[in-house]
Amino acid sequence: MTSLIAQEIRLSKRHEEIISQRLMLLQQMQNKLEGQNKEKVSQIQAAEVAFERNRSLLKDIEAAERSLKTRIHPLLPPEVVSLEIKLLIWYPSCVISCYSSCLCQLKQIHISFNGSLSKRLLFVYQKLYLL
């Protein structure tokens, strides 16, 4: 009977050790889970900040692109646009009587803009020049 009591005491102590170890492991797992949740929240916040930063950078790049496009293709002065419209209307209807005056004006515009003509005006200039 003493051996049964001794075995019961030994098993009871082992049971307490196992329960204690289990509680310790549960606490460690809970701490690890909380740490992972905090890390996940910080990663989400960092991703949101990065997204906003990237959106702001994209807007800045698009604004710079628009600015560069307007520098590359500046708005033509009204007299050039007017001449361009006249040429585009008159040329297809074969009103060649204005050919020499238009060609002279085109050459003058070409010189005054340092050789930079709009694509449409350059097309008409080339067509008139080939006549």
N, CA, C and O atoms as a printed pandas DataFrame, in Angstrom:
     atom_number atom_name residue_name chain_id  residue_number  x_coord  y_coord  z_coord
0              1         N          MET        A               1    0.805   -1.172    0.000
1              2        CA          MET        A               1    0.000    0.000    0.000
2              3         C          MET        A               1    0.864    1.259    0.000
3              4         O          MET        A               1    0.512    2.256   -0.629
4              5         N          THR        A               2    1.958    1.214    0.682
5              6        CA          THR        A               2    2.851    2.366    0.685
6              7         C          THR        A               2    3.387    2.637   -0.711
7              8         O          THR        A               2    3.604    3.788   -1.092
8              9         N          SER        A               3    3.599    1.569   -1.470
9             10        CA          SER        A               3    4.089    1.788   -2.833
10            11         C          SER        A               3    3.013    2.469   -3.682
11            12         O          SER        A               3    3.338    3.272   -4.557
12            13         N          LEU        A               4    1.763    2.166   -3.439
13            14        CA          LEU        A               4    0.678    2.822   -4.182
14            15         C          LEU        A               4    0.579    4.304   -3.789
15            16         O          LEU        A               4    0.353    5.161   -4.643
16            17         N          ILE        A               5    0.746    4.593   -2.516
17            18        CA          ILE        A               5    0.681    5.985   -2.063
18            19         C          ILE        A               5    1.877    6.757   -2.635
19            20         O          ILE        A               5    1.728    7.897   -3.074
20            21         N          ALA        A               6    3.049    6.141   -2.630
21            22        CA          ALA        A               6    4.247    6.784   -3.173
22            23         C          ALA        A               6    4.086    7.020   -4.684
23            24         O          ALA        A               6    4.476    8.066   -5.202
24            25         N          GLN        A               7    3.513    6.044   -5.370
25            26        CA          GLN        A               7    3.272    6.182   -6.810
26            27         C          GLN        A               7    2.247    7.277   -7.055
27            28         O          GLN        A               7    2.394    8.056   -7.997
28            29         N          GLU        A               8    1.208    7.354   -6.225
29            30        CA          GLU        A               8    0.175    8.384   -6.353
30            31         C          GLU        A               8    0.792    9.770   -6.138
31            32         O          GLU        A               8    0.457   10.703   -6.869
32            33         N          ILE        A               9    1.670    9.923   -5.169
33            34        CA          ILE        A               9    2.322   11.203   -4.897
34            35         C          ILE        A               9    3.224   11.590   -6.079
35            36         O          ILE        A               9    3.226   12.744   -6.508
36            37         N          ARG        A              10    3.991   10.619   -6.604
37            38        CA          ARG        A              10    4.875   10.863   -7.743
38            39         C          ARG        A              10    4.055   11.273   -8.972
39            40         O          ARG        A              10    4.434   12.201   -9.686
40            41         N          LEU        A              11    2.948   10.595   -9.219
41            42        CA          LEU        A              11    2.080   10.935  -10.362
42            43         C          LEU        A              11    1.433   12.305  -10.167
43            44         O          LEU        A              11    1.259   13.055  -11.128
44            45         N          SER        A              12    1.083   12.626   -8.938
45            46        CA          SER        A              12    0.473   13.922   -8.646
46            47         C          SER        A              12    1.477   15.048   -8.907
47            48         O          SER        A              12    1.124   16.074   -9.489
48            49         N          LYS        A              13    2.745   14.852   -8.469
49            50        CA          LYS        A              13    3.785   15.846   -8.730
50            51         C          LYS        A              13    4.036   15.999  -10.231
51            52         O          LYS        A              13    4.195   17.114  -10.727
52            53         N          ARG        A              14    4.071   14.887  -10.946
53            54        CA          ARG        A              14    4.275   14.911  -12.412
54            55         C          ARG        A              14    3.118   15.638  -13.089
55            56         O          ARG        A              14    3.315   16.404  -14.032
56            57         N          HIS        A              15    1.903   15.385  -12.590
57            58        CA          HIS        A              15    0.720   16.052  -13.127
58            59         C          HIS        A              15    0.835   17.569  -12.928
59            60         O          HIS        A              15    0.532   18.338  -13.840
60            61         N          GLU        A              16    1.271   17.996  -11.744
61            62        CA          GLU        A              16    1.440   19.419  -11.468
62            63         C          GLU        A              16    2.519   20.015  -12.369
63            64         O          GLU        A              16    2.368   21.143  -12.837
64            65         N          GLU        A              17    3.596   19.287  -12.621
65            66        CA          GLU        A              17    4.656   19.757  -13.517
66            67         C          GLU        A              17    4.122   19.929  -14.935
67            68         O          GLU        A              17    4.419   20.917  -15.606
68            69         N          ILE        A              18    3.338   18.963  -15.378
69            70        CA          ILE        A              18    2.772   19.012  -16.742
70            71         C          ILE        A              18    1.814   20.191  -16.855
71            72         O          ILE        A              18    1.849   20.928  -17.841
72            73         N          ILE        A              19    0.951   20.377  -15.842
73            74        CA          ILE        A              19   -0.002   21.493  -15.858
74            75         C          ILE        A              19    0.762   22.816  -15.858
75            76         O          ILE        A              19    0.411   23.730  -16.603
76            77         N          SER        A              20    1.781   22.926  -15.046
77            78        CA          SER        A              20    2.593   24.140  -14.965
78            79         C          SER        A              20    3.274   24.416  -16.304
79            80         O          SER        A              20    3.292   25.555  -16.770
80            81         N          GLN        A              21    3.830   23.378  -16.920
81            82        CA          GLN        A              21    4.487   23.510  -18.221
82            83         C          GLN        A              21    3.470   23.911  -19.293
83            84         O          GLN        A              21    3.767   24.728  -20.164
84            85         N          ARG        A              22    2.292   23.341  -19.222
85            86        CA          ARG        A              22    1.218   23.666  -20.174
86            87         C          ARG        A              22    0.836   25.137  -20.055
87            88         O          ARG        A              22    0.701   25.820  -21.070
88            89         N          LEU        A              23    0.659   25.637  -18.831
89            90        CA          LEU        A              23    0.308   27.039  -18.624
90            91         C          LEU        A              23    1.406   27.957  -19.163
91            92         O          LEU        A              23    1.121   28.989  -19.771
92            93         N          MET        A              24    2.669   27.569  -18.934
93            94        CA          MET        A              24    3.788   28.352  -19.427
94            95         C          MET        A              24    3.795   28.392  -20.963
95            96         O          MET        A              24    4.017   29.451  -21.550
96            97         N          LEU        A              25    3.558   27.263  -21.606
97            98        CA          LEU        A              25    3.529   27.205  -23.073
98            99         C          LEU        A              25    2.351   28.000  -23.630
99           100         O          LEU        A              25    2.484   28.689  -24.642
100          101         N          LEU        A              26    1.198   27.903  -22.967
101          102        CA          LEU        A              26    0.035   28.682  -23.398
102          103         C          LEU        A              26    0.325   30.182  -23.318
103          104         O          LEU        A              26   -0.037   30.939  -24.220
104          105         N          GLN        A              27    0.973   30.603  -22.243
105          106        CA          GLN        A              27    1.322   32.019  -22.083
106          107         C          GLN        A              27    2.305   32.460  -23.168
107          108         O          GLN        A              27    2.159   33.548  -23.725
108          109         N          GLN        A              28    3.307   31.626  -23.473
109          110        CA          GLN        A              28    4.270   31.942  -24.528
110          111         C          GLN        A              28    3.579   32.060  -25.889
111          112         O          GLN        A              28    3.874   32.966  -26.669
112          113         N          MET        A              29    2.650   31.127  -26.164
113          114        CA          MET        A              29    1.925   31.168  -27.440
114          115         C          MET        A              29    1.065   32.424  -27.535
115          116         O          MET        A              29    0.977   33.042  -28.595
116          117         N          GLN        A              30    0.434   32.797  -26.430
117          118        CA          GLN        A              30   -0.403   33.991  -26.420
118          119         C          GLN        A              30    0.456   35.238  -26.642
119          120         O          GLN        A              30    0.063   36.128  -27.396
120          121         N          ASN        A              31    1.600   35.312  -26.005
121          122        CA          ASN        A              31    2.516   36.444  -26.202
122          123         C          ASN        A              31    3.005   36.513  -27.646
123          124         O          ASN        A              31    3.091   37.592  -28.233
124          125         N          LYS        A              32    3.326   35.343  -28.212
125          126        CA          LYS        A              32    3.785   35.303  -29.601
126          127         C          LYS        A              32    2.676   35.754  -30.552
127          128         O          LYS        A              32    2.934   36.488  -31.506
128          129         N          LEU        A              33    1.453   35.318  -30.294
129          130        CA          LEU        A              33    0.316   35.715  -31.125
130          131         C          LEU        A              33    0.081   37.218  -31.040
131          132         O          LEU        A              33   -0.175   37.862  -32.058
132          133         N          GLU        A              34    0.165   37.778  -29.853
133          134        CA          GLU        A              34    0.012   39.221  -29.697
134          135         C          GLU        A              34    1.110   39.968  -30.436
135          136         O          GLU        A              34    0.848   40.988  -31.072
136          137         N          GLY        A              35    2.338   39.467  -30.357
137          138        CA          GLY        A              35    3.454   40.075  -31.083
138          139         C          GLY        A              35    3.245   40.027  -32.589
139          140         O          GLY        A              35    3.542   40.996  -33.288
140          141         N          GLN        A              36    2.736   38.903  -33.094
141          142        CA          GLN        A              36    2.467   38.776  -34.531
142          143         C          GLN        A              36    1.360   39.739  -34.954
143          144         O          GLN        A              36    1.431   40.339  -36.027
144          145         N          ASN        A              37    0.332   39.887  -34.107
145          146        CA          ASN        A              37   -0.761   40.802  -34.435
146          147         C          ASN        A              37   -0.260   42.243  -34.478
147          148         O          ASN        A              37   -0.641   43.012  -35.360
148          149         N          LYS        A              38    0.607   42.609  -33.509
149          150        CA          LYS        A              38    1.174   43.959  -33.506
150          151         C          LYS        A              38    2.027   44.185  -34.748
151          152         O          LYS        A              38    1.971   45.253  -35.357
152          153         N          GLU        A              39    2.814   43.183  -35.123
153          154        CA          GLU        A              39    3.660   43.293  -36.309
154          155         C          GLU        A              39    2.809   43.435  -37.570
155          156         O          GLU        A              39    3.133   44.212  -38.468
156          157         N          LYS        A              40    1.719   42.674  -37.621
157          158        CA          LYS        A              40    0.834   42.747  -38.776
158          159         C          LYS        A              40    0.203   44.129  -38.883
159          160         O          LYS        A              40    0.112   44.691  -39.975
160          161         N          VAL        A              41   -0.233   44.678  -37.748
161          162        CA          VAL        A              41   -0.829   46.015  -37.740
162          163         C          VAL        A              41    0.196   47.047  -38.194
163          164         O          VAL        A              41   -0.135   47.938  -38.977
164          165         N          SER        A              42    1.436   46.943  -37.715
165          166        CA          SER        A              42    2.466   47.904  -38.125
166          167         C          SER        A              42    2.799   47.761  -39.612
167          168         O          SER        A              42    3.073   48.758  -40.280
168          169         N          GLN        A              43    2.777   46.532  -40.135
169          170        CA          GLN        A              43    3.021   46.321  -41.569
170          171         C          GLN        A              43    1.901   46.929  -42.407
171          172         O          GLN        A              43    2.152   47.513  -43.461
172          173         N          ILE        A              44    0.662   46.788  -41.930
173          174        CA          ILE        A              44   -0.476   47.368  -42.652
174          175         C          ILE        A              44   -0.370   48.884  -42.661
175          176         O          ILE        A              44   -0.612   49.524  -43.685
176          177         N          GLN        A              45   -0.004   49.462  -41.511
177          178        CA          GLN        A              45    0.155   50.910  -41.449
178          179         C          GLN        A              45    1.284   51.374  -42.356
179          180         O          GLN        A              45    1.152   52.394  -43.033
180          181         N          ALA        A              46    2.394   50.641  -42.379
181          182        CA          ALA        A              46    3.512   50.996  -43.250
182          183         C          ALA        A              46    3.106   50.895  -44.720
183          184         O          ALA        A              46    3.510   51.719  -45.541
184          185         N          ALA        A              47    2.308   49.886  -45.045
185          186        CA          ALA        A              47    1.845   49.730  -46.426
186          187         C          ALA        A              47    0.925   50.887  -46.817
187          188         O          ALA        A              47    0.995   51.379  -47.943
188          189         N          GLU        A              48    0.066   51.322  -45.898
189          190        CA          GLU        A              48   -0.825   52.446  -46.193
190          191         C          GLU        A              48   -0.033   53.737  -46.385
191          192         O          GLU        A              48   -0.331   54.525  -47.282
192          193         N          VAL        A              49    0.971   53.949  -45.546
193          194        CA          VAL        A              49    1.825   55.135  -45.687
194          195         C          VAL        A              49    2.568   55.087  -47.023
195          196         O          VAL        A              49    2.657   56.095  -47.725
196          197         N          ALA        A              50    3.095   53.924  -47.368
197          198        CA          ALA        A              50    3.809   53.765  -48.644
198          199         C          ALA        A              50    2.866   53.995  -49.825
199          200         O          ALA        A              50    3.251   54.607  -50.822
200          201         N          PHE        A              51    1.634   53.505  -49.710
201          202        CA          PHE        A              51    0.650   53.690  -50.782
202          203         C          PHE        A              51    0.369   55.179  -50.985
203          204         O          PHE        A              51    0.341   55.661  -52.117
204          205         N          GLU        A              52    0.165   55.899  -49.893
205          206        CA          GLU        A              52   -0.094   57.342  -49.999
206          207         C          GLU        A              52    1.121   58.072  -50.572
207          208         O          GLU        A              52    0.974   58.970  -51.401
208          209         N          ARG        A              53    2.321   57.684  -50.129
209          210        CA          ARG        A              53    3.540   58.301  -50.650
210          211         C          ARG        A              53    3.664   58.038  -52.155
211          212         O          ARG        A              53    3.998   58.940  -52.923
212          213         N          ASN        A              54    3.394   56.796  -52.566
213          214        CA          ASN        A              54    3.486   56.458  -53.991
214          215         C          ASN        A              54    2.446   57.209  -54.807
215          216         O          ASN        A              54    2.722   57.648  -55.923
216          217         N          ARG        A              55    1.238   57.355  -54.242
217          218        CA          ARG        A              55    0.199   58.098  -54.953
218          219         C          ARG        A              55    0.626   59.556  -55.120
219          220         O          ARG        A              55    0.434   60.142  -56.186
220          221         N          SER        A              56    1.200   60.135  -54.077
221          222        CA          SER        A              56    1.672   61.513  -54.151
222          223         C          SER        A              56    2.797   61.645  -55.179
223          224         O          SER        A              56    2.818   62.593  -55.964
224          225         N          LEU        A              57    3.719   60.702  -55.170
225          226        CA          LEU        A              57    4.806   60.727  -56.156
226          227         C          LEU        A              57    4.271   60.586  -57.576
227          228         O          LEU        A              57    4.752   61.253  -58.493
228          229         N          LEU        A              58    3.284   59.726  -57.757
229          230        CA          LEU        A              58    2.694   59.542  -59.083
230          231         C          LEU        A              58    2.030   60.831  -59.557
231          232         O          LEU        A              58    2.157   61.200  -60.724
232          233         N          LYS        A              59    1.322   61.519  -58.656
233          234        CA          LYS        A              59    0.708   62.798  -59.030
234          235         C          LYS        A              59    1.775   63.813  -59.414
235          236         O          LYS        A              59    1.609   64.556  -60.381
236          237         N          ASP        A              60    2.876   63.847  -58.654
237          238        CA          ASP        A              60    3.967   64.768  -58.975
238          239         C          ASP        A              60    4.582   64.436  -60.335
239          240         O          ASP        A              60    4.883   65.335  -61.122
240          241         N          ILE        A              61    4.765   63.157  -60.604
241          242        CA          ILE        A              61    5.338   62.744  -61.896
242          243         C          ILE        A              61    4.391   63.107  -63.037
243          244         O          ILE        A              61    4.833   63.589  -64.080
244          245         N          GLU        A              62    3.094   62.878  -62.847
245          246        CA          GLU        A              62    2.128   63.224  -63.890
246          247         C          GLU        A              62    2.101   64.728  -64.129
247          248         O          GLU        A              62    2.001   65.175  -65.272
248          249         N          ALA        A              63    2.188   65.515  -63.050
249          250        CA          ALA        A              63    2.218   66.972  -63.204
250          251         C          ALA        A              63    3.481   67.398  -63.950
251          252         O          ALA        A              63    3.427   68.270  -64.818
252          253         N          ALA        A              64    4.605   66.792  -63.618
253          254        CA          ALA        A              64    5.853   67.103  -64.319
254          255         C          ALA        A              64    5.760   66.706  -65.791
255          256         O          ALA        A              64    6.252   67.420  -66.664
256          257         N          GLU        A              65    5.133   65.573  -66.058
257          258        CA          GLU        A              65    4.965   65.118  -67.439
258          259         C          GLU        A              65    4.107   66.107  -68.229
259          260         O          GLU        A              65    4.435   66.452  -69.364
260          261         N          ARG        A              66    3.010   66.560  -67.622
261          262        CA          ARG        A              66    2.157   67.545  -68.307
262          263         C          ARG        A              66    2.930   68.838  -68.542
263          264         O          ARG        A              66    2.811   69.458  -69.599
264          265         N          SER        A              67    3.713   69.235  -67.562
265          266        CA          SER        A              67    4.510   70.454  -67.700
266          267         C          SER        A              67    5.512   70.314  -68.834
267          268         O          SER        A              67    5.685   71.230  -69.637
268          269         N          LEU        A              68    6.176   69.151  -68.895
269          270        CA          LEU        A              68    7.141   68.936  -69.971
270          271         C          LEU        A              68    6.462   68.871  -71.336
271          272         O          LEU        A              68    7.008   69.352  -72.329
272          273         N          LYS        A              69    5.277   68.278  -71.381
273          274        CA          LYS        A              69    4.566   68.205  -72.662
274          275         C          LYS        A              69    4.207   69.595  -73.154
275          276         O          LYS        A              69    4.305   69.874  -74.349
276          277         N          THR        A              70    3.786   70.478  -72.239
277          278        CA          THR        A              70    3.443   71.831  -72.678
278          279         C          THR        A              70    4.689   72.596  -73.090
279          280         O          THR        A              70    4.610   73.486  -73.937
280          281         N          ARG        A              71    5.844   72.267  -72.505
281          282        CA          ARG        A              71    7.086   72.908  -72.935
282          283         C          ARG        A              71    7.521   72.396  -74.298
283          284         O          ARG        A              71    8.026   73.159  -75.121
284          285         N          ILE        A              72    7.328   71.108  -74.536
285          286        CA          ILE        A              72    7.730   70.515  -75.810
286          287         C          ILE        A              72    6.798   70.984  -76.920
287          288         O          ILE        A              72    7.246   71.327  -78.014
288          289         N          HIS        A              73    5.509   70.997  -76.633
289          290        CA          HIS        A              73    4.505   71.420  -77.619
290          291         C          HIS        A              73    3.806   72.665  -77.090
291          292         O          HIS        A              73    2.664   72.588  -76.638
292          293         N          PRO        A              74    4.484   73.822  -77.141
293          294        CA          PRO        A              74    3.844   75.026  -76.605
294          295         C          PRO        A              74    2.646   75.412  -77.462
295          296         O          PRO        A              74    2.556   75.054  -78.637
296          297         N          LEU        A              75    1.749   76.136  -76.857
297          298        CA          LEU        A              75    0.599   76.612  -77.605
298          299         C          LEU        A              75    1.089   77.595  -78.658
299          300         O          LEU        A              75    1.902   78.474  -78.373
300          301         N          LEU        A              76    0.593   77.439  -79.859
301          302        CA          LEU        A              76    1.010   78.310  -80.944
302          303         C          LEU        A              76    0.316   79.660  -80.814
303          304         O          LEU        A              76   -0.805   79.739  -80.310
304          305         N          PRO        A              77    0.967   80.702  -81.259
305          306        CA          PRO        A              77    0.323   82.017  -81.235
306          307         C          PRO        A              77   -0.921   82.009  -82.119
307          308         O          PRO        A              77   -1.012   81.215  -83.056
308          309         N          PRO        A              78   -1.874   82.883  -81.828
309          310        CA          PRO        A              78   -3.134   82.894  -82.591
310          311         C          PRO        A              78   -2.937   83.095  -84.089
311          312         O          PRO        A              78   -3.679   82.527  -84.891
312          313         N          GLU        A              79   -1.939   83.904  -84.478
313          314        CA          GLU        A              79   -1.750   84.133  -85.922
314          315         C          GLU        A              79   -1.284   82.862  -86.617
315          316         O          GLU        A              79   -1.629   82.637  -87.777
316          317         N          VAL        A              80   -0.507   82.027  -85.933
317          318        CA          VAL        A              80   -0.057   80.767  -86.518
318          319         C          VAL        A              80   -1.240   79.807  -86.638
319          320         O          VAL        A              80   -1.394   79.125  -87.652
320          321         N          VAL        A              81   -2.067   79.760  -85.604
321          322        CA          VAL        A              81   -3.244   78.884  -85.650
322          323         C          VAL        A              81   -4.176   79.332  -86.760
323          324         O          VAL        A              81   -4.723   78.504  -87.489
324          325         N          SER        A              82   -4.360   80.643  -86.892
325          326        CA          SER        A              82   -5.221   81.166  -87.944
326          327         C          SER        A              82   -4.689   80.789  -89.325
327          328         O          SER        A              82   -5.446   80.356  -90.193
328          329         N          LEU        A              83   -3.388   80.957  -89.520
329          330        CA          LEU        A              83   -2.785   80.587  -90.794
330          331         C          LEU        A              83   -2.917   79.091  -91.041
331          332         O          LEU        A              83   -3.186   78.656  -92.160
332          333         N          GLU        A              84   -2.725   78.313  -89.989
333          334        CA          GLU        A              84   -2.840   76.867  -90.115
334          335         C          GLU        A              84   -4.251   76.476  -90.538
335          336         O          GLU        A              84   -4.424   75.620  -91.406
336          337         N          ILE        A              85   -5.251   77.094  -89.937
337          338        CA          ILE        A              85   -6.643   76.788  -90.286
338          339         C          ILE        A              85   -6.917   77.186  -91.729
339          340         O          ILE        A              85   -7.554   76.443  -92.477
340          341         N          LYS        A              86   -6.435   78.357  -92.113
341          342        CA          LYS        A              86   -6.635   78.791  -93.501
342          343         C          LYS        A              86   -6.033   77.789  -94.477
343          344         O          LYS        A              86   -6.656   77.411  -95.469
344          345         N          LEU        A              87   -4.805   77.367  -94.172
345          346        CA          LEU        A              87   -4.136   76.431  -95.068
346          347         C          LEU        A              87   -4.854   75.092  -95.111
347          348         O          LEU        A              87   -4.993   74.492  -96.177
348          349         N          LEU        A              88   -5.312   74.620  -93.954
349          350        CA          LEU        A              88   -5.995   73.335  -93.925
350          351         C          LEU        A              88   -7.333   73.389  -94.643
351          352         O          LEU        A              88   -7.781   72.381  -95.192
352          353         N          ILE        A              89   -7.971   74.538  -94.647
353          354        CA          ILE        A              89   -9.251   74.671  -95.353
354          355         C          ILE        A              89   -9.014   74.917  -96.839
355          356         O          ILE        A              89   -9.672   74.311  -97.684
356          357         N          TRP        A              90   -8.075   75.804  -97.156
357          358        CA          TRP        A              90   -7.876   76.194  -98.546
358          359         C          TRP        A              90   -7.150   75.145  -99.367
359          360         O          TRP        A              90   -7.474   74.943 -100.537
360          361         N          TYR        A              91   -6.184   74.483  -98.777
361          362        CA          TYR        A              91   -5.391   73.561  -99.581
362          363         C          TYR        A              91   -6.215   72.420 -100.164
363          364         O          TYR        A              91   -6.111   72.156 -101.361
364          365         N          PRO        A              92   -7.042   71.723  -99.355
365          366        CA          PRO        A              92   -7.808   70.628  -99.952
366          367         C          PRO        A              92   -8.759   71.084 -101.046
367          368         O          PRO        A              92   -9.063   70.306 -101.950
368          369         N          SER        A              93   -9.237   72.321 -100.991
369          370        CA          SER        A              93  -10.146   72.793 -102.034
370          371         C          SER        A              93   -9.388   73.392 -103.212
371          372         O          SER        A              93   -9.981   73.975 -104.120
372          373         N          CYS        A              94   -8.064   73.236 -103.180
373          374        CA          CYS        A              94   -7.194   73.624 -104.294
374          375         C          CYS        A              94   -7.246   75.109 -104.612
375          376         O          CYS        A              94   -7.223   75.502 -105.778
376          377         N          VAL        A              95   -7.313   75.911 -103.602
377          378        CA          VAL        A              95   -7.216   77.354 -103.820
378          379         C          VAL        A              95   -5.720   77.682 -103.831
379          380         O          VAL        A              95   -5.126   77.996 -102.800
380          381         N          ILE        A              96   -5.146   77.601 -104.995
381          382        CA          ILE        A              96   -3.708   77.744 -105.139
382          383         C          ILE        A              96   -3.324   79.218 -105.253
383          384         O          ILE        A              96   -2.140   79.553 -105.215
384          385         N          SER        A              97   -4.292   80.077 -105.388
385          386        CA          SER        A              97   -3.961   81.489 -105.555
386          387         C          SER        A              97   -3.241   82.053 -104.333
387          388         O          SER        A              97   -2.450   82.989 -104.450
388          389         N          CYS        A              98   -3.511   81.494 -103.186
389          390        CA          CYS        A              98   -2.841   81.970 -101.968
390          391         C          CYS        A              98   -1.537   81.223 -101.735
391          392         O          CYS        A              98   -0.898   81.406 -100.699
392          393         N          TYR        A              99   -1.139   80.395 -102.668
393          394        CA          TYR        A              99    0.042   79.537 -102.492
394          395         C          TYR        A              99    1.289   80.347 -102.156
395          396         O          TYR        A              99    1.968   80.057 -101.170
396          397         N          SER        A             100    1.590   81.334 -102.947
397          398        CA          SER        A             100    2.847   82.058 -102.738
398          399         C          SER        A             100    2.833   82.842 -101.435
399          400         O          SER        A             100    3.840   82.870 -100.729
400          401         N          SER        A             101    1.707   83.483 -101.098
401          402        CA          SER        A             101    1.663   84.253  -99.846
402          403         C          SER        A             101    1.710   83.324  -98.632
403          404         O          SER        A             101    2.363   83.635  -97.636
404          405         N          CYS        A             102    1.030   82.204  -98.712
405          406        CA          CYS        A             102    1.050   81.251  -97.600
406          407         C          CYS        A             102    2.438   80.649  -97.427
407          408         O          CYS        A             102    2.922   80.492  -96.306
408          409         N          LEU        A             103    3.069   80.316  -98.541
409          410        CA          LEU        A             103    4.399   79.727  -98.468
410          411         C          LEU        A             103    5.385   80.724  -97.873
411          412         O          LEU        A             103    6.252   80.357  -97.080
412          413         N          CYS        A             104    5.246   81.980  -98.260
413          414        CA          CYS        A             104    6.116   83.020  -97.719
414          415         C          CYS        A             104    5.883   83.183  -96.213
415          416         O          CYS        A             104    6.835   83.290  -95.440
416          417         N          GLN        A             105    4.610   83.202  -95.806
417          418        CA          GLN        A             105    4.282   83.325  -94.383
418          419         C          GLN        A             105    4.793   82.108  -93.605
419          420         O          GLN        A             105    5.290   82.241  -92.487
420          421         N          LEU        A             106    4.667   80.933  -94.201
421          422        CA          LEU        A             106    5.143   79.723  -93.529
422          423         C          LEU        A             106    6.645   79.761  -93.327
423          424         O          LEU        A             106    7.148   79.377  -92.272
424          425         N          LYS        A             107    7.364   80.230  -94.352
425          426        CA          LYS        A             107    8.816   80.322  -94.211
426          427         C          LYS        A             107    9.191   81.312  -93.118
427          428         O          LYS        A             107   10.117   81.075  -92.342
428          429         N          GLN        A             108    8.465   82.417  -93.064
429          430        CA          GLN        A             108    8.731   83.430  -92.051
430          431         C          GLN        A             108    8.441   82.876  -90.645
431          432         O          GLN        A             108    9.205   83.119  -89.711
432          433         N          ILE        A             109    7.357   82.148  -90.504
433          434        CA          ILE        A             109    7.007   81.545  -89.207
434          435         C          ILE        A             109    8.049   80.498  -88.838
435          436         O          ILE        A             109    8.474   80.402  -87.687
436          437         N          HIS        A             110    8.447   79.724  -89.825
437          438        CA          HIS        A             110    9.452   78.675  -89.588
438          439         C          HIS        A             110   10.750   79.292  -89.054
439          440         O          HIS        A             110   11.373   78.752  -88.139
440          441         N          ILE        A             111   11.141   80.405  -89.624
441          442        CA          ILE        A             111   12.372   81.073  -89.186
442          443         C          ILE        A             111   12.182   81.675  -87.790
443          444         O          ILE        A             111   13.067   81.568  -86.941
444          445         N          SER        A             112   11.026   82.308  -87.553
445          446        CA          SER        A             112   10.823   82.976  -86.264
446          447         C          SER        A             112   10.685   81.992  -85.107
447          448         O          SER        A             112   10.964   82.355  -83.965
448          449         N          PHE        A             113   10.266   80.774  -85.369
449          450        CA          PHE        A             113   10.143   79.771  -84.305
450          451         C          PHE        A             113   11.353   78.848  -84.252
451          452         O          PHE        A             113   11.276   77.743  -83.716
452          453         N          ASN        A             114   12.464   79.303  -84.808
453          454        CA          ASN        A             114   13.705   78.512  -84.823
454          455         C          ASN        A             114   13.480   77.120  -85.407
455          456         O          ASN        A             114   14.040   76.135  -84.926
456          457         N          GLY        A             115   12.675   77.055  -86.425
457          458        CA          GLY        A             115   12.474   75.786  -87.117
458          459         C          GLY        A             115   11.479   74.859  -86.452
459          460         O          GLY        A             115   11.349   73.711  -86.877
460          461         N          SER        A             116   10.769   75.309  -85.426
461          462        CA          SER        A             116    9.829   74.398  -84.770
462          463         C          SER        A             116    8.403   74.725  -85.214
463          464         O          SER        A             116    7.790   75.678  -84.732
464          465         N          LEU        A             117    7.897   73.929  -86.127
465          466        CA          LEU        A             117    6.518   74.074  -86.594
466          467         C          LEU        A             117    5.668   72.963  -86.013
467          468         O          LEU        A             117    6.170   71.896  -85.659
468          469         N          SER        A             118    4.373   73.229  -85.920
469          470        CA          SER        A             118    3.495   72.152  -85.473
470          471         C          SER        A             118    3.461   71.078  -86.553
471          472         O          SER        A             118    3.767   71.353  -87.713
472          473         N          LYS        A             119    3.096   69.878  -86.186
473          474        CA          LYS        A             119    3.090   68.765  -87.151
474          475         C          LYS        A             119    2.126   69.032  -88.301
475          476         O          LYS        A             119    2.440   68.757  -89.459
476          477         N          ARG        A             120    0.952   69.570  -87.977
477          478        CA          ARG        A             120   -0.034   69.832  -89.035
478          479         C          ARG        A             120    0.471   70.918  -89.977
479          480         O          ARG        A             120    0.350   70.800  -91.196
480          481         N          LEU        A             121    1.039   71.975  -89.401
481          482        CA          LEU        A             121    1.541   73.067  -90.221
482          483         C          LEU        A             121    2.709   72.600  -91.074
483          484         O          LEU        A             121    2.832   73.003  -92.231
484          485         N          LEU        A             122    3.548   71.776  -90.528
485          486        CA          LEU        A             122    4.679   71.224  -91.276
486          487         C          LEU        A             122    4.173   70.355  -92.424
487          488         O          LEU        A             122    4.730   70.399  -93.521
488          489         N          PHE        A             123    3.127   69.570  -92.186
489          490        CA          PHE        A             123    2.537   68.736  -93.227
490          491         C          PHE        A             123    2.033   69.603  -94.382
491          492         O          PHE        A             123    2.304   69.318  -95.549
492          493         N          VAL        A             124    1.297   70.666  -94.042
493          494        CA          VAL        A             124    0.768   71.561  -95.081
494          495         C          VAL        A             124    1.913   72.258  -95.804
495          496         O          VAL        A             124    1.883   72.407  -97.025
496          497         N          TYR        A             125    2.901   72.677  -95.063
497          498        CA          TYR        A             125    4.072   73.325  -95.673
498          499         C          TYR        A             125    4.728   72.397  -96.695
499          500         O          TYR        A             125    5.060   72.804  -97.808
500          501         N          GLN        A             126    4.905   71.144  -96.288
501          502        CA          GLN        A             126    5.531   70.179  -97.200
502          503         C          GLN        A             126    4.654   69.946  -98.429
503          504         O          GLN        A             126    5.167   69.843  -99.543
504          505         N          LYS        A             127    3.349   69.862  -98.237
505          506        CA          LYS        A             127    2.435   69.641  -99.378
506          507         C          LYS        A             127    2.491   70.842 -100.329
507          508         O          LYS        A             127    2.557   70.672 -101.547
508          509         N          LEU        A             128    2.463   72.054  -99.767
509          510        CA          LEU        A             128    2.508   73.241 -100.617
510          511         C          LEU        A             128    3.842   73.343 -101.322
511          512         O          LEU        A             128    3.898   73.739 -102.486
512          513         N          TYR        A             129    4.907   72.994 -100.644
513          514        CA          TYR        A             129    6.231   73.106 -101.214
514          515         C          TYR        A             129    6.407   72.126 -102.371
515          516         O          TYR        A             129    7.149   72.399 -103.314
516          517         N          LEU        A             130    5.716   70.974 -102.293
517          518        CA          LEU        A             130    5.827   69.973 -103.352
518          519         C          LEU        A             130    4.982   70.288 -104.562
519          520         O          LEU        A             130    5.123   69.633 -105.595
520          521         N          LEU        A             131    4.104   71.277 -104.467
521          522        CA          LEU        A             131    3.261   71.618 -105.627
522          523         C          LEU        A             131    4.077   72.138 -106.776
523          524         O          LEU        A             131    3.525   72.469 -107.825
